[in-house]
Amino acid sequence: MRRLTFGMNVSVLEAPWGEAVPAERVREALDKDKSLRAVFVQLSESSTGAAHDIQALARVTRDRDVMLVVDAISGAGAMRLDTEAWGVDVVVVGSQKALALPPGLAFLALSERAWGRVDSVTAPRFYFDLRRERKAQREGESAFTPAISHVVALKAALDAVQAMGGVDALVANAGTLATMTRAAAGALALPLVAPRDHGDALTALFPPEGMDSGAIVKGLKSEFAATVAGGQGALKGKILRVAHLGYYDAIDILGLVGALEIVLRRLGHRFTAGAGLAAAEEAYLSRTAERA
């Protein structure tokens, strides 16, 4: 148990980098400690690209007096999340990911039983007093000064999502880009960081054996102005991460894969030229044929 800032006792379930915590482990933890009242989890764990099975976790929590709180900041709009149908209690989303807005807005969705918990808890709150915010919004106001320019941009972003076919189309697009990227990675012998539990918000890859991923990131940036992220923490210098969320499209992935092939060849990695591009094209044709 760890005691945190607001006096909560927290039990942490850890998994190896690149793996998700299975629902059965959560069930065992809740059975062992009846004092636990909430499960906090990420939809997409963006440091490795791993995804948690939220539907399975909801099956564990929804028949107990336990809230399921999902960090969907990088996952919403890139991966399926049926909040009400699955029985998720709280979802948190940020403006800077799939919506492609500047950071600064946060969105919350709460179930009816989550609102019941909000009304009963005694933990201190001020800016995050949801009761105060709900009361203000019912009167067409906000509890504090809103980020008006961000809200105007949000309206434009939501209009763009609607024009492309809605959230389902946005999620399907991320899935296509993820499939293309993973196909290319397989052809180029770049192992997945999360081969079993991967999500579609991003793909995390190991570089060829003996190669610093930082050299790949730098090469893409300096020669092609292409930005991919490196690793964090224990994976710093050991992986690279390719995003799929938001308004990236197939052309972006094809261009990135072509640039990646050139950078890898300059760094001494040997493979059949064009192998990654060919694999990405086949993956795109297969995915789009399924939707046709």
C-alpha angles and dihedrals in degrees: 000000000000123000112219137197098282094046097261120147107226128196112202123210111198132196131186115273109278095026132097125226105254120233091241091063089052090050091051092049092050092047090050097048114036091182092073111108105176142028116214116198142155122242088206119021096208100194090069106011092245118149129209121224097243094177091056092046090051089055087058097048107032096076093047133067087259126115120222109216115188125198099211095165095124097020105053111096091017102059135034115269116167096187101181099032093051095043100245112167105200131016124187121198132178129214096229101069127053092359089056094219127136114274115266108088127084126189127204131194118190131188121227092258090049089056087052089056091047089056093050107041121100100199113129117265138164117153089024095050098133093185090059092046093049091051091050094048092051086061093049094256139096128240091237136016106297126223092252098181090051091051091052089050089048090058090054092047093050091048088053092050090049091049092055092053104279134274094318090059091048091052092046090052091054089050091053093050091047092051091049092049095048092048090052091047091054092051091049095046094244107146120223117246090215104031095161106030102033122147129203101244090087143345121233117202137188114228122235112293112283094015123116109232088215089070090056093048091048093046093052091048099045099043103030106018086237116148124210124160127245127218130288132220112341090006097054108134090007106083143026126216127212117198123221103174127106123011101343111128140192093276090058092054094044090050092047093048091051091050091045091054091054093048092048091050091050088052092053103260111145124215139126107291111248094019093121093047092049092051092048091050092051091049091051092050091049095049095045092046089057091055096044 
